[in-house]
Amino acid sequence: MKAQIITIGDEILIGQIVDTNSAWLATELNSLGISIDSIFSIADTRSAIHGALDIVPKDVRLVLMTGGLGPTKDDITKDALARWFDSGWKVDPKVLERVKEHFRLRGIPMPEVNVNQARVPEKCEVLTNSLGSAPGMWFEKNGCVFISMPGVPFEMKHIFSDAAVPEIKKKLKLQNIIHRTILTQGIGESSLMEIINEWEDGLAIDNVKLAYLPSPGAVRLRLSINDESGGKGQEIIHDRVEALLPLIKDYAFGFQRETLESVVGKLLTRYGYTLAIAESCTGGYISHLITSISGSSSYFMGSAVTYSYEAKTRALDVSQADLNDVGAVSEEVAKQMAAGVRDLYKTDFAISSTGIAGPGGGTPDKPVGTVWIGVATPTETFALKFSMGDKRERNIRKTALQALQLLRKEIIKSVKISELESLYLK
């Protein structure tokens, strides 16, 4: 079955916000066995909305729309839908009470304009939004389901997952597509393909599809199979993954939607280790990733963002002589930063970053993208050099992931488990 995603809003078209809704919805639909025919963004105007609905491909059975459902005059999606479906209006009492309660809980009077949130087309089925005032709406026409949801991401996700998906499963015939995603770091897409080329050639026998999904510093490998083989799809995917992992054990770090920061946090928690971080070129980004994980306070003791020479010497006891002789972007300084922050916070492990993120600051000896990552463990301190490229934001992201991968490997080494064993730790 095919679906189409339409995002509505001038703020997307002028680049004021990034459309993250489509990416999230595409992932969710794919997991349901629904393929995406197309994704596009349109203006919040009646003509644009009607024009998009008029050209929905005949083989599309599900259209998801987000945006344009606010109470203000510039949000006209609901009115446009009522006209396109030739529908009258009704006031949904449950929605009205929910809108009133939304404002009561915040201790502020409800503006009269918000009563309009409970006014919905008669031909729609209301999809409950318990996180906001705008309800989702379910329409059906000519064998196609149309679902309209608010553009606010957390409201949209809630409506889709809690209200729309159960109805989709009941009313639409879905394929059973099985996915398994392996996460890798530290190797590019083409290099990865060379390693697994022979393994990949054998996938066609079982009609397994492989997708390479690269991002800065990481590549996801997604295996998919349409399970029409009497429930054997899970077994086939499992066997294929088990054959793949030994080939990429130096790069794989997890499955599905895991992140390196969550995997590192799991390892630190499991073995009772603590961590400190010293950052220069990443400017606190590694610490941000670590603290994005709930419960990180049990293992993350603190960080030092030492951008200047003076900060490095004062906070981390980095040698002024080394800074003068070899510079901040060096093996010596990366090691001293890692050792210094480990000593500062009395932790088991520490990592550091120092480099030239760009776009300026490079030299012939140290071009933009040159990065040293330091690691301090209970038994040793070392630093490794990397060349990340010439794009600042990508360099910061790639450096952070590489630092976390090095840390992950050192933790695994310290507890004497294999790379493959570590992938299955709960």
N, C-alpha and C positions, 0 to 999 in steps of 0.2 A: 504494500500500500504506500502511496505517495502523499507527502504533505508539503505545504507551502508556508513560509513564515513571512509576515509583513510587519515591519516596525513603522510606527506613525509618529511623526514629530519633526518640526523644523530644526529643533536643537541638534538632531542627529545629522541632518543634511548640511548644516553649516559647520559641523565639526565641534560644536560646543560640548557635546558629550559623546562617548564611545558606545556603540551598540554592543553591549555584552549579553543582552537578552537572547539574541539570535543564536549565539554560540552555545549558550546554556541549553536552550530549547532543542537545538539540533542534536546535542549529546543525549538529552533525555529521550527524544523521539527515536533516535537510533537504537537505544537500549530496549525500546519497545518493539523493535522490528519494523519501524516506519522509516522509509527512505525520504530524503529531502529532494524535492523537485527544484526548488528555487528559494532564495532569500533576497528580499530587497526592502529598501526604506522609501517612504513617501511622505509628502507634506501633509500637514494636518488641515486639509481642505476637503470639502465635499467632493469636488471633481476628482481629486487624486484618489480618494478612497473608493469612490464609485468606479473609477477607471481601473483600479487594481482588481476589484472584485469582478468586473465584467470580463476580464481576460484570464481568470483562473483556468488552468488547463483541465480538460475534461477528465483526465485520468487521476487528478488530485482529489482525494477524498477527505482531506482535513486541512483547514486553513487556520493558522494561529496568528492573531493580531495583538500587538502590544502598543499601548500609548494612546493619548488623547481622550482619557476618560475622567479628567479632573472636573471640578465644579465651575471653573472659570470660563469666560466667553471664548477663549482661544482653543478650548478642547471641544471639538465638535464631532468626534468619532461616533458617539452614541446617536446623535441626531442623523448623521449620515447613514448609519446602519439601519435605523428605523425606516428611513426613506427607501433604501435599497431593498429591504425586505418587505416593503409596503405594509408597515406595521403601525398600529395605533400605540397608545401609551397606557401604562398602569403604574401605580405607586405600590411598590412591594413593602408591606408592613414590617417584615423581618429586616429588610435592609435599612428602612428608616429608623427602626429601634437600634440597630447596630451603629448607625451613623451618630445618633444621639448619645449612645453609650461611649462612643469613641471620644467625643468631646467632654462628656461628664468625667471620664477617668482622668482627663488632663486638667480638669478644673477650670475650663474656659467655656464661655457661652458659644453655642453653635451659630455661625452665621446663617442667615436665611437661605443664602445661595446653596448651602450644602444639602438642603431638602431635595434639591434636584438629583442628588446622588441616588435617591431611592426611586426616582422616576426612570423606568426602564421600558423598552419596547415590549408590547404584549406578546410578540411572537418568540421571545427569547426565554430560555430557562436560566434562572439566576444561579451563578456559581458563587458560593459563599467566600467572602473576604473578611476574615476575622482580624486581619492586621491593618486594615485601612478602611476608608469610607467608600471607595469605588468598587462595586461588585463586578465579577466576571460575568460574561453573557455567552450562552450557548445557542446557536441558531442552526437550523437544518434547511437545506434547499437543494433540490435536484440531486439527491443522493450524496451531498457533500455536507460536512459539519464545519461550521465557522465558530471559532472561539475568540472572543475579544476579552483582553485582560489589561489591567493598568500597566503603565510603563515602568513604575517603580520596581526595581528588580526583586526586592525581598517580598513584595506583595504578589508580583507575578509568579514567582517560584512557588509560593504558598498556594495560590489558587490552582495552578497547574497540577502540582503534586497531590494536593489533598482533595480537590474537587473535580478537576478535569480528567485526570488519569483514570480514576475508577469508572467514569462514564465512558471514556474511550474504550477501555477494555471490555465493557459490557456491550457496547453498541457497534463497534467496528471489528472486522475480522483481521486479526494481526498475525503476522508471521512470527515464528519463534527463532529469532536471530541471537546467537550466542557470541559474546565478545570476551576476549581476554587481552588485557593490555600489560605489557612488560615495560618498565621504566628504566632508561639507561642514562648515564652521564659520563662525560669525558671522552666521547668519540663522536665524530661527525657521521652524517647520514650515509655518505658514499663509502666511507671506511667500514661502517657497520654492514653495509650491503655486501662488501667483499668477503667479510668473515662468514656471513650466513648464506652466501649465494647458493651453495649446494643444498642446504637445508630448505631454503625457500623454493627451489625448483621442485621439491617433492610435495609441496602443499596441494598442487592441483589434483593429485590422486584422490584426495578426500574433499575436493571443492572448498578448501579453506583459503580465504583471502587474507593478504597481509597488507597493512597500510603503514607507511613511515610517516610519523607526525613529529617533525623537528621543531624545536624552539631554542632560544639562546641558551647554550650550555647543556642541552638535553635532547634526547630523541625517544619518543614513545613508539613501541611496536604493537600494533593492534591486530590480533587475529580474529577473524569472524567466520562463522559458518551458519548457514540457514539450516536449522535442525529439522529436516524432513525425513530423518532416518530412524524413526522409532525411538527417539531419545538418546541416540548414540553420539550426538553432537558434543556433549560435555566431555565424554570419554576421548573423543578424537582431539578436541582442543587441548585437553590435559596432556595427552601423549605428545602432541606437537610442542607444547611449552616445555615439557620435561626434556625433550631432545634439544631444544634451543638453548636452555639456560647454561649448560656446560660450555657452550661456544662463546657466550658473552658474560661469563661470570665476573670478569674484571670490571665490567661496566654496569651491569644490572644492579638496581638497588631496591626495587619494589614492584608492586602490581597496581593495576586499576588507577585509582585517584590518589594514591599515596604521594607525599612530597618528601624530598630529602630532609627537610626540617622535621617532619613528623617521624620519619624513620630514625633519624639521629636522636630525637627525643625519646622514642621508644627504647632504644638501646641504652641511653643514659639512665633512664628510669629503671629498666630491668636489672642493670648491674650496679645501681647505686652510685654512679659516677657524677661528678660535677664539672661544669664548663665555664670558662671565661673567654672573652673575645677582645682582641685589639685590632682596631681598624684605622686605615688611613684612606686609601683610594676608594673603598666601598662606603665610607662615610656613615656607618651605622646600619647599612642594609643587611649585613649578616645577622646582626643582633635583632633587627626587625623580624627577619624570618624565624629565628629561634623563638622569640616572644609571641609570635602569631599562633603558637601552639598552646592550647589550654593545658595547664599544669606545668608549664616550663619553669615556674618559680621553684620547683623542687630540685632542679638540676642546674639552672642558669644563675650564676652568682653575680654577674655584672660584666660591663664592658668598658673600654676606653677608646674613644674616637680621637686619636692623636694625629691631627692633620699637619701640624707644623713641626719643625725640628725641635723647637723649645718644648712643645707638649710631649714629644717622644722622650726627651731626656728627663723632664720633670716627673711625668707620670709613670714611665716604664723603665727608667734608668738605662735608656739606650745611650751608647757611647757617643759623645760629641765628636770624638776623633774619627770614629767610623762614619758618622754622618758627613763629616768634612772630606774624608778620604774617598769613600766609595758611594756616598749618597744614600738617600732614604730608600731608593728602589734597589735593594741589594739583598743578597743572602744573609749577610751579617745582621742587617737591621731587622729583617723579617724574623730571624731566630730570636734576637733580643726582645723584640716586641712580644712574641709568643711566650717566652720565658718570663718576661717582666710582668705580663698581665696574669699569668698563672701564679706567680709569687704574690702579686698584689691581692688576689682574691682567694689564695690558698685552695686551688681547685686541682682535680685530677688531670684534666685536659685543658688545653688552650689552643686557639688558632689565631692567626694574624694575617692581615693583608696590607701590602704596600705596593703601589704601582703607578702607572701613568694611564689614567682612564681616557684622557683626550678631551676634545680633539687637538688641543695644543699641548706643549710641554715635552714633546718627544725630542730625542737626539739621535744621531747616527748609531751610537752604542746602545741607546735605550729608546727605541721607537715607541710611539703610542701603542698601547696594548700590552706593554711589558709589565708583568706582575710577578711578584714573589709572594708565596703563601707559606707561612710558618706554622708548624705544629709542635706543641710541647706536650709530652706524655709523661707518665710517672717514671719512665726509664730513659727517654732521650728527647732531644730537640733538633728538628731539622727544618729545612726550607726547600721548596721546589720552585723553579722558574716556569712561567707560562707566557705564551703570546696569544692574547685574546682578540686582537683585531683593532679596528680604528673607530668603532662606534661607542661613544661613552656609556650610554644606558645599557647596551648589550655587554660591554666589558664589566660593568658593575655586577650585573646579573650572573654572568658566566663565572666571575671570580668568586662570588658568594657560593654558587653551587659546587664549584671545584673545591673550595675550602671545606664545605660540609661533607663532600665525598671523601676527601682525605681523612677527615675526622672519623667518619663512619668506618673506614678501613682500619684505622688505628684502634678503635674500640673493639672491633671484631678480632683483630690480632691479639689484643690484650687478654681476651677471654678464651682464646684458642678455639674459635669455631670457624668453619669454612665460609666462604662467600655464599655458597649455595644454602647452607644452613641458615645464615642470617636472613635470607629472604622470607623464610617461613616463621620467623619469631613473631609471636602475638603480643 
